[in-house]
Amino acid sequence: MFLAGYIDATLKKIKANTANMLTLVNLGLGGFAIIYTLNDVLKLSLLLIFLAALADRFDGMVARKFNIESELGKQLDSMSDIISFGVAPALLIYKGILFELGAPGAFFAVLFIGCGAFRLARFNITDNCGFFSGLPITAAGCIATLSYLWKDFMPVHSYMFLLLILSFCMISSFRIRKM
């Protein structure tokens, strides 16, 4: 009797925190992507960012399916997203491409991170009603990360414009329906 109650309570706690665990996987993958970028293992960093996007996709699905959405989960998701889809992609693009441009390259990488943080903060304080306002940071981060694969075909300066466009799309007010 005691053991069954204990197991039931443990399973309820696990279920209640499943989405947060996936969010922390997202955060961990983003953190490792940053570390691997700093160690010049850029292709592995790219892979880790895309795996973080997969974890990010599933954490929301799990939260809705188990009806375990919470304010804590929303804040944790945003903090994870700024690491995995703001800092990690910007650092990847800077370290892999924009470092050649010096301070202007660094400026556009930091601008991308700042606009992503602004977009997440705005998302957290507004009622979303089934729409995103501006380009979600996950999409912007994945586009920036994917663009790294084109580095042999795109001029270095075009990456500044790509990050600028993605930055403005994140902070813009156009609406995108949530999937």
N, C-alpha and C positions, 0 to 999 in steps of 0.2 A: 504494500500500500504506500509506504513512505517512498520507496524507490520509484514507483510509477508516477507519483506526484512530482518528484524531483526531476525526472526525465521529461515530463510534460512541461514543467516550468522552464527547463533548459531549452527545449525545442521552441517554445514561444519566444524566448529571448533571442535565439538564433534567427528565427523568422523575422522578428521585429528589427533586427540589425543587418539583415542581408543586404539591403540597398546600400547602407553605410559601408559595409565591408567592400562591396564592389567599387564604391567611390574611393575608398582608401587604396584599392588596387590601382585605380586610375591615377591617383596621386603618386603612388610608388613607381609606377611605370614612367610617369613624367619626370620624377626625380632621377631615376636611373638614366633617362634620355639626356638630361642635363649633364650628369656625370660622364656619360660616354661621349657627349659632344666636347666637353672640356678635355677629354683624353684622346680627341681626334678619331674616334670610332663613329663616324658620322652616319654610316649606313645602318648600323645597329640602333643608333639614336632615332633615325627615321622610322624604323620598324617599331620601336617602343612607343613612339607617339601614336602610330596607327593602332597599336594594341590598346593604348589608353583610350582612344576614341571608341573602340569596341566596348571596353568596360564602362565608359561613360554612357553609351547607348543602353546598355543593359541595366545600369543602376536605376535609371528612371522607369524603365519597363517593370522592373521588380517592385519598385516602390508603389507604382500604380496597381499592379496586379495583386499585391498583398495588402493594399490600402494602408501603407505605412509611411505615407508622405508626412514630413515634419519640417518645422522651421530649422531645426538643427541640420537635417539632411540637406535642405536647400542651401544653407550657408556653407556646409562642408563641401558640397558639390561645386559651388562657385570658387572656393579656395583651391580645390583640386584642379579646376578648369584653368585658372590663371597660371598654374604651374605647368600643366600638361599641354595647354593649347595657346598660352601666351608666352611664357618664358622659354620653354623648350623649343618651339619652332623658331622664335626670334633668335635665340642663341645659335641654333643650327644654321640658319640662313646667314647670320653674321659671321660665325666661325668658318663656315664652308665657302662663303662667297663675298659678303660685304666688307670683310676685314680689309680687303684691297683698297677700299675707298676711305679708310681711316675714320675720322670723326663724322662725316656725313653718313657713312654706313652704320655707325653706332647709333646715331640720332634716329634713323628710321627703324632700327630694331627696337630701341627703347620706346619710340612713339607707338609702335604696334602693341607693346606690352601695356603702355598707359591707356590706350584706347580700349584694349581688352578688359582692363580692370574697371574702367569707367562703365563699359557696357554691362559687365557683371553686377556692379553696384546698382546701376539703374534697374536691371532685371529684378534684383532682390527687393527693391522697395516699391515696385509697381505691381498692380493687379494685371496679370497677363491675359486672361480671358481667351485662351486658346491660340494666341498669337505671340510671336517674338517681335520685338521692336529692334530693328537693325539686324545685321548678320550675326548669328550666334558665334561665339568665340571658338567653339568646337569646329565649325565649318571653316572659319577664317584660318585657324591653326592648321587644319588638315590641308587646305589649299596652299598655304605657305610651305608646309612640309613637302607636299607633293611637288611643288615647283622646284625643289632642290634636285629632283631627278632630271630636270631640263637644263641644269647649269652648263652643260656643254653646248647647248643650242641657243641660250639666251644671253644677251650682253649683260655684264655685271650691273650696269646702271638701271636696267629694267627691273631689277629686284627692289630698288628703292621705290620705284613707282608702284610695283605690286604691293609692297608693304603699306605704302601710302593709301592706295585704293582700298585695301582690306581694312585698314585702320578707320578710314572714313565710313566705310560700309557698316562697321561694327557700331559706330556712334550715331549713325543716321537714324531717322525716325520711320523709315519704311517698315511695313508690317509683313511678316512671313507666318503663314499658318503652321502651327506645331504638328508634327507627325506622330 
